[in-house]
């Protein structure tokens, strides 16, 4: 069985100052990564809501064109308001 290798105190690979700098830069990288993840996540949620809203608008427009072709704009506005949206 091999004995564990113990590094003497004076033979550490990095001096204490270098270890402190590495710890600070690691914290900075982690903080920057967290901010970047938050920004990307927020954008993905916004983009998803935007795509979903566009598909819903297209569905309403198609349904209104089938049911009331002569008053499509009025139909779309009515359905949008009934669903809780704002008038265009």
N, C-alpha and C positions, 0 to 999 in steps of 0.2 A: 504494500500500500504506500502510495506516494504522500509525502508530507506537503502540506500547503506552503506555497511560496509566500513569504512575508517580505514586503518591501520596507527597507529601513526608512525612517522618517526623513532623512536628508536626501533620499533618492526618489522622491515622488516625481511622477512624470510632468506635472505642472506646478509651478510655484503658486502660492495662495492667491496672489493678485490675479493671475491668469484664470484661476478657477472662479473668482468673483466676476470677472468680465464675462466669462462663458455663461454663468448663471444669469447675469443681467441680460445678455443678448438672447438667451433662451426664453426668458420671460417676455422680451420684446417680440420675438417671433410668435410666441403663443398668443399674445394680445393682438398682434396684427392678423393672425390667422382667425381669431375669434371675430374680429371686426369684419374681415372679408367674408366669413361664413354668414354672418348676420346680414350683410348687404346682399349677398347672392340669394339667400333665403327669402328676404323681403322682395327682391325683384321677381323671383319665381312665383311667389304668391300673387303679386300684382299682375304678372303676365298671365297666369292661370285664370284669374278673375276676368281679365280683359278678353281672353279667348272665349271663355264661357259666355260672357255677355254678348259677344259678337254672334255666336251660334244661336243664342236665344232670340236675338233681334231678327236674324235671318229666318228662323222658324216662324216667328210671329208674322213677318212680312209674307212668307209663303202661304200661311194659313189664311191671312186676310185677303190675299189675291185670289185664293180659291173660293172663299165664302162671299166676299163683298168686293168684286173687282172694280166697281164704279167708285167706291169710297175707301180706297186702301189706306190713305194717310189718316183719315178719321178713325178707321178701325185700329191701326197700329197705335195711334195716340191713346185711344180708349183702353186697349189691352195693357199698354205700358203703364198708364196711370193706375189701373186696377191692380197690377202686380206690385205697386209701390214705387215705381220709378218716376222720374221727372219727365215732363214733356220736352220734346226735342226743340 
